[in-house]
């Protein structure tokens, strides 16, 4: 595999062979060691164990897995792709102080850790808003109301977050 580009790996034809591997990776009984047929080996770092656990779990369910290396400092285009927004939207977030960035030369660079922290914060805000919306709907007895009423309530919640 080229280590500088994205790669999608399809699950093996017989996904049942992954069951034992998934159980082994998910076990919490100390460190895991990878050993070759000729006896060479190395301890599997926890970060790589997490990646492999996720990959094996998804492949066992018949899903393909995509690996995409990410630099610790991203361009604005890369950062926009991680967030799933347009580059102009990301620029507005940067200029609005929502996400810290650096300008080592002419171009902005965003630290991956800052971008992921922003993404988690936004996810939490959305979860909280959805929970509040559900509580409000329950208190108002809207569960028996038509879908149009829910759409209006969702629109109000979105405006709150904007």
N, C-alpha and C positions, 0 to 999 in steps of 0.2 A: 504494500500500500504506500502511495506517495504521502509523506508526512506533512505536506504543505497544503493539501486540498481535502475537500470533503469526500467521504466515501460511504456508500450505502452497502450494507452486508445483508444478504437474504438469509433467512433461517435455514438450517439443514433440512433435507427432505424428511428425515426421521427426527422430529422434535422431542420424542420420548427420551432420547439419549441425554437430553439436557436436564432432566429431572434430578438426577443424582448430583450433577454439577451445581444446579441452583440450590439444592439443600446444603451442599458443602459450603458454598459461598455465603449463604445466609446464616450459617451457624456462627455463634459468637464464642466459640471455644478457643480463643487465642488466635495467634497469627497463622497465616497459611503460607506454605512453601511450595514453589513451583519447581519440579525436578524433571530433567530431560531423561531420555532412555539411557544415556551414558553416565548418569549420576550427577551432572552439574545441576546446581539449583540456586534459588534466590528467594528471599522472603517477599511476599506480595505486600506492597504498601497499602494502607487503609484506603487511600484515594483511588487507587487502581482497583481494589477489591469492590468498592462502591460502583465504579463504572462497569466492571464485569458482572456484578450482581444484577444491575439494571438491564444490561444487554442480554444476558442469559434469560432473565425473566420475560422480557419482551419477545425474544426469539422463540421461547417455549410456547408462547401464545400465538405463534405464527406471524409475528410482526417483523418487518425488516428494521434494522438499526442503522442510523446514520451517525458517523463520527465526523466531527468538524473541529479541528484545532482552532483555538482562539488565542490571540495575543493578549498579554495583560494590559496593553494599551491599544485601544481601538480607534479606527478612523470614524468619522461621523456616519459614513455609510454602513460600516460594520455594526456600529452601535444601534443605528436605526433598524437594521435587520434583526438584531437580538430582541429588541422591544416590539418588533412587528409594526413599526410606524414609518411614515415617510421621512426622508432626510430633512425637509423643511420643518416638519413637526418636531423632530429631535433638536434642531437648531433653536427653535422657540423655547424648548425646555432648558437648553443650555444657557441661553441668554437671559432666561427668566430666573436663573439661579436654582432650578430644580435638581440639576445634576451637575456636580463639579467637573471641570475640565481643565486641561493644560494647553498652552500654546507654545510649545518648544521652538517652533519656527512659524511659518505662515499658517499652518494647518492646526486645527483643534485635535486633541487626543483625549479620549475618555478612558479612565481606568476601569477595567472590567469589574473590579470589586465595587466601585461606585455605581456603575450601571446596574449591577445585580441587586444592590441594596435599594436603589430607586424602584426597580421592578417589584421587589418584595413588598416595599412600602405601598405601592399602588395596588398590589393584589390584596393586601390587608385592608386598605381603604374600601375596595370594591366588596370584599367579603363583609365588612362591617355595614356598608350601605345596604347590601342585599339582606342581611340579617335584620336591620332596622326596618326595611321595607316589608319583610315578611311579618315582623311583629306588628307594624302598623296595620297591615292588611288583616291580620288575625283580630286585632282589637276592634277594627271597624267592621268586622264580619263580611269582608269582601270575598271570601272563598266561594261564595255562591253567586258572585257577580259575573257578568260577561267579560270576555277577554279584553274588550276595548277599555274597560276600567283599569285593568292591569297595565295596559300600554300607557295610559295617562300617568299612572303612578310611577312606572319606570322612567318615563320622560322627566318627571319631577325629581326623581332621585339622581338622574344623570346631571341635571342642571345644578343640583346641590354640590356635586363633586367637581364640576367644571370651574 
